[in-house]
Amino acid sequence: MKTEEARAKPLSIPVRMRSLAVVQRRRRRWTIVLGALVVAFIAVALLLPPSVPVTQLATTTVRDEAAGTGFVRAKVAIGVGAKINGVVLKTYVDQGDSVKKGQIMAELQNEDVQSQIGQAVNLAQAQQAAHKSTQANLSANRARLQASITAVARSQAGLQLAEINYQRAKSLYESGVWAKDAFDTAETAYLQAKEDLRNAQALQRSAEDEVRASVADVAAAEKNAAGSEAGVRLQRANLQYTVVTSPVDGYVVTRDLEEGATVVPGLSIFTIAAQSSPIWISANIDEREIDGLRVGQRAIITLRSAPNRKLPGVVARIQKEADPVTEEVLVDVAFTQQLSDLKLNETAEVFIIKSEKAAAKVLPRTAIISGREKPMVWVVANGRLQSRTVSLGVSDKRGLVEIVNGIADSDKVLVQPSAIAIPLTPGKRVRSSLVRTATSE
């Protein structure tokens, strides 16, 4: 009982004060220890040099490329349409079909053309009949002209004889040998012969006029007959034009009209790409990447429909004029292999290889500092910074630059000097931390 009572009694004041003092002494010791550790950590941090990320030369293939986006185009895209007005009766090919030269692609309604052919034939027959009639008239008029010429000749001979008789009768009458009646008869015959000649000559002139008119009529009839024959040929050609054929071997890019549509000359029913025509990508290249671009350079083409498929190409043409708004130049990159599944106007990307080097020693472009004279890099050697001038080679779009000379494979190069907060000076002590950079293709 006494023991339990003793336990139940509270501690005396001196005992509680001694316990509190012990706790306070322990807290002070821990505070001192922690403070000492913090001071030691700060001292170590201040004494150690700063850490900087570094990398080393890597070996890979680098390419100086010009990239752009464009569309699949055919160098020669041919619009195939009708040469006459009409209505599409039937189509025999569709988009994507291959066609041969001369193959029938569509037909137009031809009832009107058949009717026009009949009318042209009837007109031609009438003109031929008119031509024959004018030729007959010309022959008759030429015969009359010949008869009038003969009559003039006879009248001239009769006039000569009448004039001789008249002069003889006049002489005899004046000498008193002939009577006046005989002289009057000779004179009347002479005057009549003159009148007959004038009449014959008038008839000849009239016949000549009729011949000239007949010749003109024949010429006009011949022209009309030829025109009517040409009309027949035209209508028969129009009948042929109701059949639309392919002008070349190729394939149908688009079918622009459907059956029942009205067509006029110049309006395409189909658009075809000639088989012999190259297919290329018309790509827009930024002006800043044009330097060093040449016809014949190798290219890689990626179609939007097959982004993982790399197709070989070659620069076929470089436009001489840039677009002042987009600041781009149009470059045509031709496929170097035959492809049957190309779709015209499909979007594509091209990567033109202006220069390329395998097994090149490279650094990230961020490691290069543009110096006043030559580019340079910062190197960590024996724990201290050193600046080295370097010679650069090919650079690519992955941010890699070829280092031709200036540093060794084992040198530790600052990855991005511009991102380091501390001032960079030659001889400054630093600690290097090796990091990996993206150099794989």
BELJO-V477606 format. One record per backbone hydrogen bond with DSSP energy under -1.0 kcal/mol. NH is the residue of the N-H (numbers start at 1). CO is the residue of the C=O. E is the energy in kcal/mol with one decimal. If there is no record, write none. Layout:
nh	co	e
NH	CO	E
NH	CO	E
This chain:
nh	co	e
5	1	-2.2
6	2	-2.5
7	3	-2.2
8	4	-2.0
16	12	-1.8
17	13	-1.9
18	14	-1.8
19	15	-1.9
20	16	-2.1
21	17	-1.9
22	18	-1.7
23	19	-2.0
24	20	-2.1
25	21	-2.2
26	22	-2.1
27	23	-2.2
28	24	-2.3
29	25	-2.0
30	26	-2.4
31	27	-2.5
32	28	-2.2
33	29	-2.4
34	30	-2.8
35	31	-2.4
36	32	-2.3
37	33	-2.3
38	34	-2.5
39	35	-2.6
40	36	-2.5
41	37	-2.7
42	38	-2.7
43	39	-2.3
44	40	-2.6
45	41	-2.8
46	42	-2.5
47	43	-2.0
48	44	-2.4
52	431	-3.2
54	433	-2.3
55	413	-2.8
58	362	-2.0
60	360	-2.2
62	357	-2.4
64	355	-2.7
66	352	-2.2
68	350	-1.9
70	348	-2.8
71	282	-1.2
72	346	-2.1
73	280	-3.5
75	278	-2.6
78	272	-3.2
80	270	-3.1
86	263	-2.0
88	261	-2.8
89	107	-2.7
90	107	-1.8
92	105	-3.2
96	252	-3.0
97	94	-2.2
99	250	-2.8
102	246	-3.5
103	100	-2.2
105	244	-3.5
106	244	-1.6
107	90	-2.7
108	242	-3.2
109	87	-2.2
114	110	-2.4
115	111	-2.1
116	112	-2.4
117	113	-2.1
118	114	-2.0
119	115	-2.2
120	116	-2.3
121	117	-2.4
122	118	-2.3
123	119	-2.3
124	120	-2.3
125	121	-2.4
126	122	-2.2
127	123	-2.4
128	124	-2.2
129	125	-2.2
130	126	-2.4
131	127	-2.2
132	128	-2.2
133	129	-2.3
134	130	-2.4
135	131	-1.9
136	132	-2.2
137	133	-2.4
138	134	-2.2
139	135	-2.2
140	136	-2.4
141	137	-2.7
142	138	-2.3
143	139	-1.9
144	140	-2.4
145	141	-2.4
146	142	-2.3
147	143	-2.3
148	144	-2.6
149	145	-2.3
150	146	-2.1
151	147	-2.4
152	148	-2.4
153	149	-2.0
154	150	-2.4
155	151	-2.7
156	152	-2.6
157	153	-2.1
158	154	-2.9
159	155	-2.5
160	156	-2.1
161	157	-2.1
162	158	-2.7
163	159	-2.6
164	160	-1.9
165	161	-2.5
166	162	-2.4
167	163	-2.6
168	164	-2.3
169	165	-2.9
170	166	-2.6
171	167	-2.0
172	168	-2.5
173	169	-2.6
174	170	-2.5
175	171	-1.6
176	173	-1.1
177	172	-2.3
178	172	-1.3
183	179	-1.7
184	180	-2.8
185	181	-2.1
186	182	-1.9
187	183	-2.5
188	184	-2.7
189	185	-2.2
190	186	-2.0
191	187	-2.6
192	188	-2.4
193	189	-2.0
194	190	-1.8
195	191	-2.2
196	192	-2.8
197	193	-2.0
198	194	-2.3
199	195	-2.6
200	196	-2.5
201	197	-2.8
202	198	-2.3
203	199	-2.4
204	200	-2.0
205	201	-2.5
206	202	-2.4
207	203	-2.4
208	204	-2.7
209	205	-2.4
210	206	-2.4
211	207	-2.3
212	208	-2.6
213	209	-2.6
214	210	-2.5
215	211	-2.8
216	212	-2.2
217	213	-2.5
218	214	-2.8
219	215	-2.6
220	216	-2.7
221	217	-2.8
222	218	-3.0
223	219	-2.4
224	220	-2.8
225	221	-2.8
226	222	-2.9
227	223	-2.8
228	224	-2.6
229	225	-2.4
230	226	-2.6
231	227	-2.3
232	228	-2.0
233	229	-2.5
234	230	-2.9
235	231	-2.5
236	232	-2.5
237	233	-2.6
238	234	-2.8
239	235	-1.8
240	236	-1.6
241	237	-2.3
243	240	-1.8
244	106	-2.9
246	103	-2.1
250	99	-2.3
251	273	-1.6
252	97	-3.2
253	271	-3.2
254	271	-1.6
256	269	-2.1
257	269	-1.2
260	88	-2.8
261	258	-1.9
263	86	-3.0
267	264	-2.2
269	80	-2.8
270	80	-2.4
271	254	-2.3
272	78	-2.9
273	251	-2.4
274	76	-1.5
275	249	-3.4
277	274	-1.1
280	73	-2.6
281	333	-3.1
282	71	-2.3
283	281	-1.0
283	331	-3.0
284	69	-2.1
285	329	-2.8
287	327	-2.1
289	286	-2.1
290	287	-1.3
293	290	-2.7
296	315	-2.4
297	294	-1.5
299	313	-2.2
300	351	-2.0
301	311	-3.2
302	349	-2.9
304	347	-2.4
309	306	-1.8
311	301	-2.8
313	299	-2.2
314	334	-2.1
315	297	-2.3
316	332	-2.8
317	332	-1.6
319	330	-2.6
323	328	-3.0
327	323	-2.1
329	285	-2.8
331	283	-3.1
332	317	-2.8
333	281	-2.7
334	314	-2.5
335	279	-2.0
336	312	-1.6
345	72	-3.5
346	343	-1.7
348	70	-2.2
349	302	-2.9
350	68	-2.7
351	300	-2.3
352	66	-3.1
353	298	-2.5
354	64	-2.5
354	352	-1.0
355	64	-1.2
357	62	-2.5
360	60	-2.9
362	58	-3.0
363	401	-1.9
365	399	-3.3
367	364	-1.8
368	365	-1.4
369	376	-3.0
376	369	-2.7
377	388	-2.4
379	386	-3.5
380	412	-2.7
381	384	-2.8
384	381	-1.4
385	428	-2.2
386	379	-2.5
388	377	-2.8
390	375	-2.4
391	405	-2.2
393	402	-2.3
396	400	-2.0
399	396	-1.4
401	363	-2.5
402	394	-2.7
403	361	-3.4
404	391	-3.1
411	408	-1.1
413	55	-3.4
414	378	-2.6
415	53	-1.8
419	416	-1.8
420	417	-1.5
427	385	-3.2
428	425	-1.9
430	383	-2.4
431	50	-3.6
433	52	-2.5
435	54	-2.7
439	437	-1.1
